[in-house]
């Protein structure tokens, strides 16, 4: 055993010490608004980062960014002991001048204060494995120490989340000639269970093999794909949303992948940039209204909501509260004059306040003068979307050993029979036909997982796939457990629903039994 001094205090490493040797690239996805570290990894604000996650020893690493901050999450699925403040810690190193060499008084290492897991400090490298003391300088960077489930594991486990000031990392998104990036290394440490993982190996003594983070810029959608007034819903072009079914299907190469997806969660209606510029360039002041109706018949009504967008002022994004005026009109910001974190945002609203089914939207543009709002033209577009915020119905109906049902916390004795095993009777059903996938798996020991059965919408060949009730896993035969242990049997089903930036909506069920081989 040996000791290293970090942030003015000593921490001990343990015999279990795994190192990742190979360089890897972590792709960051765009965060359309500043992120709150208190939100769990299952929240829709993390959508996009799970799809681009990087596997690391003991878990997974997620990344999102906006123009000011990098948001990281360490999904430490192997640490299932909830023991805050007992010696768990991290080291997070950045090569700020990106030369793959330790530069004294330039390169940064972040860590936590002793027994204060939600207080992060910063120090500079002096050389291989040597640092300055804790820097007493103001910083907007922060960390949060959580314990809970995630899309990678329904078993509660350790999660570290970070908000890192891009200016501290010497990263700017303003470079137009290449995508911004930086190099990093990470240590995650648990005192119970005794785990200590470095990725890449020996990163704090040599930067030659540091991993790479590829940052995201504000995404843009080709004008040819946008609707004439409502250009997109989030990043999904209006032209990729079926005008009859209201469901989205994007091409296989598009960066938000959908296949007959419904919509849900918080939705952003994004305007057509050229249309907004043309209207905003007219004489006088310009306004607009968003119209809505449930279903596809009847009259449209004025639809209002309030939200916060973030405007770039100098080098900082400052919050701007958006709401209709007393007459029910929204001021139209000229995209040529205002730089927002979400550009051309016509409306942000919580679709959970609307009923499941088809909804239609239109936009009317107005000029204002002499106390009168004058409509510029009738709406040129009706956007139809299918809203579904219901999650799939999931349950474990029975765990069977032969003809006998095993209750939760029950014990099954296989008496050394190497072909005897378990079957799981379960439901994975979505009445609206918006099921994306389901997976049934067993989990035992130190995070070992074995799949019993899975199916996807793509494999079903059914456009509106509901899944089914009274299914069995495995589909044929029985599950033969490998060792004597406590087992959890789990069913996870994901909805085929998007908020315009990625998948949202899932449900799960678990049951625990003990199996004696």
C-alpha positions in Angstrom: 0.0 0.0 0.0 1.1 3.6 -0.6 -0.2 7.1 -0.1 -0.6 10.1 -2.3 -1.3 13.6 -1.1 -4.2 15.3 -2.8 -5.8 18.7 -2.0 -3.8 19.0 1.2 -5.0 15.7 2.7 -3.9 12.1 2.5 -5.9 9.2 1.1 -5.0 5.5 1.0 -5.3 3.3 -2.0 -6.4 -0.3 -1.6 -5.2 -3.6 -3.1 -8.1 -3.6 -5.6 -6.7 -1.1 -8.1 -7.7 -1.4 -11.7 -6.3 0.7 -14.5 -7.6 1.4 -18.0 -4.7 1.5 -20.5 -6.3 2.4 -23.8 -7.1 5.9 -25.0 -10.8 6.6 -25.7 -13.0 9.5 -26.9 -16.0 10.6 -24.9 -18.5 12.5 -27.1 -20.4 15.3 -25.4 -23.9 16.1 -26.4 -25.4 19.6 -26.4 -27.2 20.8 -23.3 -30.0 23.1 -24.5 -30.1 24.8 -21.1 -28.0 25.0 -17.9 -28.2 21.7 -16.0 -29.0 21.1 -12.4 -26.7 18.6 -10.7 -29.5 17.6 -8.3 -31.5 16.0 -11.2 -31.1 12.2 -11.3 -29.5 10.4 -14.3 -32.9 9.1 -15.3 -34.1 12.7 -15.8 -34.6 13.9 -19.3 -32.0 16.6 -18.9 -29.4 13.9 -19.4 -30.9 12.7 -22.6 -28.2 12.2 -25.3 -25.4 11.5 -22.8 -26.4 7.9 -22.1 -26.4 7.2 -25.8 -22.8 8.4 -26.1 -21.5 7.1 -22.8 -18.0 5.8 -22.4 -17.3 2.6 -20.5 -14.7 2.9 -17.8 -13.5 0.6 -15.0 -16.4 0.2 -12.6 -19.0 2.0 -14.6 -19.7 4.6 -17.3 -18.9 8.2 -18.0 -21.4 10.7 -19.5 -20.9 14.2 -20.9 -23.0 17.2 -22.0 -22.0 20.8 -22.5 -23.3 24.2 -23.3 -21.3 27.3 -24.1 -20.2 27.8 -20.5 -19.9 24.4 -18.8 -19.0 20.8 -19.2 -21.4 18.5 -17.3 -20.0 15.1 -16.5 -21.5 12.1 -14.7 -19.6 9.1 -13.4 -22.1 6.2 -13.2 -20.2 4.1 -10.7 -22.4 1.0 -11.0 -20.0 -1.3 -9.1 -20.1 0.8 -5.9 -23.5 -0.2 -4.4 -22.7 0.8 -0.8 -24.3 4.1 0.3 -21.6 5.5 2.6 -21.2 9.2 2.0 -18.3 11.0 3.7 -16.3 7.8 4.5 -13.4 8.3 2.2 -14.9 7.9 -1.3 -13.3 10.4 -3.6 -12.3 11.2 -7.2 -9.4 12.8 -9.1 -10.4 14.5 -12.3 -7.4 15.8 -14.4 -7.4 18.1 -17.4 -4.6 18.8 -19.9 -5.6 22.5 -20.3 -3.1 23.3 -23.1 -3.8 19.9 -24.8 -0.1 19.1 -25.5 -0.3 15.6 -23.8 2.4 16.6 -21.4 2.3 17.8 -17.8 2.8 21.6 -17.8 3.5 23.0 -14.3 1.1 25.6 -13.0 -1.2 25.1 -16.0 -2.8 21.6 -15.9 -5.7 21.1 -13.4 -6.6 18.3 -11.0 -10.0 18.5 -9.2 -10.9 16.6 -6.1 -13.1 16.7 -3.0 -12.5 18.1 0.5 -12.1 15.5 3.3 -15.5 14.2 4.4 -17.2 16.9 2.3 -18.3 14.9 -0.8 -20.2 17.8 -2.3 -17.4 20.3 -2.0 -14.9 20.3 -4.9 -11.4 21.9 -4.9 -8.9 22.6 -7.6 -5.1 22.4 -7.7 -2.5 22.7 -10.4 0.1 20.1 -11.5 3.8 20.8 -10.6 5.1 17.6 -12.2 4.3 13.9 -12.4 2.2 13.0 -9.3 2.9 16.4 -7.7 0.5 19.3 -7.2 0.2 22.7 -5.7 -1.9 23.1 -2.6 -5.5 23.8 -2.8 -6.1 27.0 -4.8 -8.1 29.7 -2.9 -9.7 31.1 -6.1 -13.4 31.6 -6.8 -14.8 29.0 -9.2 -18.2 28.2 -10.6 -17.2 24.5 -11.0 -19.0 22.1 -8.7 -19.6 18.5 -8.0 -22.4 16.4 -6.4 -22.3 13.0 -4.7 -25.4 10.9 -5.3 -26.7 7.4 -4.8 -29.5 5.9 -6.9 -30.5 4.0 -10.0 -29.6 4.9 -13.6 -30.3 3.6 -17.1 -27.3 1.3 -16.7 -28.5 -0.3 -13.5 -31.7 -0.4 -11.5 -29.7 -1.3 -8.4 -28.9 1.9 -6.4 -25.2 2.8 -6.7 -22.7 5.6 -6.4 -22.9 8.5 -8.9 -20.6 11.5 -9.2 -21.8 14.5 -11.1 -19.8 17.6 -12.2 -20.3 21.1 -13.5 -17.0 22.4 -14.9 -16.3 25.9 -16.1 -15.0 25.8 -19.7 -12.9 28.8 -19.1 -11.0 26.9 -16.3 -10.4 24.1 -18.8 -9.2 26.6 -21.5 -11.9 25.4 -23.8 -13.8 27.7 -26.2 -16.6 26.8 -28.5 -15.9 29.8 -30.7 -13.3 28.0 -32.8 -14.8 27.5 -36.2 -12.0 25.5 -37.9 -12.2 22.4 -35.6 -14.5 20.9 -33.0 -13.3 21.9 -29.6 -11.8 19.1 -27.4 -9.6 18.5 -24.3 -7.8 15.6 -22.7 -8.6 14.1 -19.3 -7.9 11.4 -16.8 -10.1 10.1 -13.9 -9.7 8.2 -10.7 -12.8 6.9 -8.8 -12.3 5.5 -5.3 -14.6 3.7 -2.9 -13.7 2.8 0.7 -16.5 0.2 0.9 -16.3 -1.9 -1.2 -12.6 -1.4 -1.6 -12.2 -0.1 -5.2 -9.7 2.2 -6.8 -9.9 2.7 -10.6 -7.7 4.9 -12.8 -8.5 5.6 -16.4 -6.2 5.7 -18.2 -3.4 4.0 -16.2 -1.0 6.3 -14.4 -2.6 9.4 -15.9 -1.3 11.6 -13.0 2.3 10.8 -13.9 2.1 11.0 -17.7 -0.4 12.7 -20.0 0.6 10.7 -23.1 -2.5 8.4 -23.0 -5.2 10.7 -21.7 -8.7 10.2 -22.9 -10.3 12.9 -25.2 -13.6 14.8 -24.7 -15.1 16.0 -28.0 -17.4 19.0 -27.2 -20.6 19.8 -28.9 -21.6 23.1 -30.5 -25.2 24.3 -30.8 -26.6 22.0 -33.5 -28.1 23.3 -36.6 -30.8 21.7 -38.9 -30.5 22.0 -42.7 -33.0 24.6 -44.0 -34.3 22.0 -46.5 -35.5 19.8 -43.6 -37.2 22.5 -41.7 -40.9 23.3 -41.8 -41.8 26.8 -43.2 -42.7 28.3 -39.8 -42.1 25.6 -37.1 -38.8 24.4 -38.3 -38.4 21.5 -35.8 -39.4 20.0 -32.5 -36.2 20.1 -30.6 -33.7 18.7 -33.1 -36.3 16.7 -35.1 -37.1 18.5 -38.3 -40.8 19.1 -38.9 -40.5 17.4 -42.3 -39.5 14.2 -40.5 -42.8 14.1 -38.5 -45.6 12.3 -40.3 -48.5 14.8 -40.9 -51.1 12.1 -40.3 -49.7 10.0 -37.4 -47.8 12.8 -35.7 -44.8 10.4 -35.1 -41.2 11.0 -36.0 -38.9 8.9 -38.2 -35.5 10.3 -39.0 -32.8 8.8 -41.3 -30.4 6.3 -39.9 -27.5 8.8 -40.2 -29.3 11.7 -38.4 -28.0 12.5 -34.9 -31.3 12.1 -33.2 -32.5 8.6 -34.2 -36.3 8.0 -34.2 -38.4 5.3 -35.7 -42.1 6.1 -35.6 -41.6 7.8 -32.2 -44.2 9.7 -30.3 -43.4 12.9 -28.4 -43.3 13.6 -24.6 -41.6 15.5 -21.8 -40.7 19.2 -22.2 -41.0 20.1 -25.9 -39.3 23.0 -27.7 -41.0 24.3 -30.9 -38.1 25.8 -32.9 -38.9 28.4 -35.6 -37.7 28.5 -39.1 -34.7 30.8 -38.9 -35.2 32.4 -42.4 -38.9 33.0 -41.7 -38.1 34.6 -38.3 -35.4 36.8 -39.8 -37.7 37.9 -42.6 -40.5 38.9 -40.2 -38.2 40.5 -37.7 -36.7 42.6 -40.5 -40.0 44.4 -41.2 -40.7 47.9 -40.0 -42.1 48.3 -36.5 -42.2 45.7 -33.7 -43.0 42.1 -34.5 -44.8 39.5 -32.4 -46.3 36.1 -32.8 -48.8 33.7 -31.3 -48.8 29.9 -31.1 -52.1 28.3 -31.8 -53.1 24.8 -30.6 -56.0 22.3 -30.9 -56.4 18.8 -29.5 -57.0 16.3 -32.4 -57.3 17.3 -36.0 -60.6 19.1 -36.2 -62.2 22.1 -34.5 -60.9 25.6 -33.9 -57.4 26.6 -32.9 -57.0 28.4 -29.7 -54.2 30.7 -28.4 -51.6 28.5 -26.6 -49.4 30.1 -24.0 -46.5 29.0 -21.8 -43.7 30.6 -19.9 -40.0 29.5 -19.9 -36.5 30.7 -19.5 -34.0 31.0 -22.3 -30.3 32.1 -21.9 -28.9 35.0 -23.9 -25.3 35.4 -24.6 -24.1 38.8 -23.2 -20.4 39.2 -23.6 -19.0 35.8 -22.6 -21.8 34.8 -20.3 -25.3 33.4 -20.8 -27.8 35.3 -18.7 -31.4 34.1 -18.1 -34.2 35.8 -20.0 -37.8 35.0 -18.8 -40.1 34.6 -21.8 -43.9 35.0 -21.4 -46.7 36.4 -23.5 -47.8 40.0 -22.9 -51.1 40.9 -21.5 -52.7 40.6 -25.0 -51.3 37.1 -25.4 -48.6 37.8 -27.9 -44.9 36.9 -27.7 -42.2 39.4 -28.7 -40.2 38.0 -31.7 -36.5 38.1 -31.2 -34.5 38.6 -34.4 -32.1 35.6 -34.7 -29.6 37.8 -36.4 -29.4 40.1 -33.3 -29.8 37.7 -30.4 -27.7 34.7 -29.5 -29.6 32.3 -27.2 -28.7 29.0 -25.8 -31.7 27.7 -27.7 -31.9 29.7 -30.9 -35.2 30.4 -32.7 -37.2 29.0 -29.7 -40.8 29.9 -30.4 -42.2 28.0 -27.4 -41.2 25.6 -24.6 -44.0 23.7 -22.9 -44.6 20.7 -20.7 -46.4 18.2 -22.9 -47.4 16.2 -19.7 -50.2 18.9 -19.3 -51.8 17.7 -22.5 -53.8 14.6 -23.1 -52.4 11.5 -24.9 -53.1 11.6 -28.6 -52.8 13.9 -31.6 -52.2 17.6 -31.2 -51.8 20.3 -33.8 -49.9 23.6 -33.7 -49.7 26.7 -35.9 -47.8 30.0 -35.7 -49.2 33.5 -36.6 -46.8 36.5 -37.0 -47.9 40.1 -36.3 -46.6 43.6 -36.6 -47.5 46.1 -34.0 -48.1 49.8 -34.4 -50.5 52.5 -33.2 -51.8 50.1 -30.6 -52.9 47.5 -33.1 -51.6 44.0 -33.9 -51.8 43.3 -37.6 -51.5 39.7 -38.9 -48.8 39.4 -41.5 -50.3 36.3 -43.1 -52.3 33.2 -42.3 -50.4 30.3 -41.0 -48.5 28.4 -43.7 -48.0 25.2 -41.7 -49.9 22.9 -39.4 -47.6 20.8 -37.2 -49.2 17.5 -36.0 -47.5 15.6 -33.2 -48.6 12.6 -31.2 -48.1 13.1 -27.5 -47.7 10.2 -25.1 -46.2 10.6 -21.7 -47.3 7.2 -20.4 -44.6 4.7 -19.6 -44.9 1.0 -20.6 -46.7 -1.3 -18.1 -44.1 -3.6 -16.6 -44.5 -6.3 -14.0 -43.1 -9.6 -12.8 -46.1 -11.8 -12.4 -44.4 -14.9 -11.1 -41.0 -16.6 -10.7 -41.4 -20.3 -11.3 -39.3 -23.2 -10.3 -41.0 -26.1 -12.1 -44.6 -25.9 -11.2 -44.0 -24.0 -8.0 -44.2 -20.2 -7.7 -41.3 -18.6 -5.7 -42.4 -15.7 -3.6 -40.2 -12.6 -3.2 -37.3 -13.3 -0.8 -38.0 -17.0 -1.2 -35.3 -19.7 -1.4 -34.9 -22.2 -4.2 -32.8 -25.3 -3.7 -31.7 -26.9 -7.0 -30.0 -29.8 -5.1 -27.0 -29.9 -7.4 -29.1 -30.5 -10.6 -27.1 -28.8 -13.3 -30.1 -28.5 -15.7 -32.7 -27.3 -13.3 -33.6 -23.6 -13.2 -36.0 -20.7 -13.2 -38.6 -19.1 -15.5 -39.9 -15.6 -15.1 -43.5 -14.7 -16.1 -43.7 -11.0 -16.9 -45.6 -8.2 -18.7 -44.1 -5.5 -21.0 -47.0 -3.7 -22.6 -47.7 -0.3 -24.0 -51.4 0.3 -24.9 -50.6 3.2 -27.3 -48.2 1.0 -29.3 -45.2 3.2 -28.4 -42.9 0.5 -27.0 -39.2 0.7 -28.0 -37.7 -2.3 -26.2 -37.8 -4.6 -23.2 -35.1 -6.6 -21.5 -35.4 -9.3 -18.8 -32.2 -10.1 -17.0 -30.8 -11.7 -13.8 -28.3 -9.9 -11.6 -26.2 -11.5 -8.9 -22.9 -11.2 -7.0 -20.7 -8.2 -7.7 -22.9 -6.7 -10.5 -22.9 -9.8 -12.8 -25.7 -9.7 -15.3 -27.2 -12.4 -17.5 -29.9 -11.6 -20.1 -32.9 -13.9 -20.2 -34.9 -12.4 -23.0 -35.1 -9.1 -24.9 -37.0 -7.7 -27.9 -37.0 -4.4 -29.8 -39.5 -2.4 -31.9 -37.2 -2.8 -34.9 -37.1 -6.5 -34.5 -40.9 -6.8 -34.0 -41.7 -5.6 -37.5 -44.8 -3.8 -36.1 -45.2 -0.1 -36.6 -47.2 0.4 -33.4 -45.7 -2.2 -31.2 -47.4 -2.8 -27.9 -45.3 -5.7 -26.6 -47.4 -8.3 -24.7 -48.6 -9.6 -21.4 -48.0 -13.1 -19.9 -44.6 -13.5 -21.5 -42.0 -16.0 -20.3 -38.2 -15.6 -19.9 -36.4 -17.5 -21.1 -38.7 -18.0 -24.1 -37.8 -21.7 -24.1 -36.1 -23.8 -21.5 -35.1 -22.5 -18.1 -32.6 -20.1 -16.7 -29.8 -22.1 -15.0 -28.1 -19.9 -12.4 -24.3 -20.3 -12.4 -23.7 -20.1 -8.6 -25.4 -20.1 -5.2 -26.3 -16.5 -4.5 -29.0 -13.9 -4.0 -30.5 -13.1 -7.4 -32.6 -10.2 -8.6 -34.8 -10.7 -11.7 -35.5 -7.5 -13.6 -37.7 -6.3 -16.4 -36.9 -2.9 -18.0 -39.1 -1.5 -20.8 -38.4 1.7 -22.7 -41.0 3.9 -24.4 -40.6 4.8 -28.0 -41.0 8.5 -27.1 -38.7 11.5 -27.7 -38.5 15.0 -26.4 -36.8 16.0 -29.7 -33.3 15.4 -28.3 -33.3 11.7 -27.4 -35.3 8.9 -25.9 -37.3 9.4 -22.8 -39.6 7.3 -20.6 -39.0 3.8 -19.2 -40.4 1.6 -16.5 -39.0 -1.4 -14.5 -39.8 -4.1 -12.0 -37.6 -6.3 -9.9 -38.0 -9.3 -7.6 -35.3 -10.9 -5.4 -34.9 -14.5 -4.4 -32.0 -16.8 -3.2 -30.9 -19.8 -5.3 -28.9 -22.6 -3.8 -27.0 -24.7 -6.4 
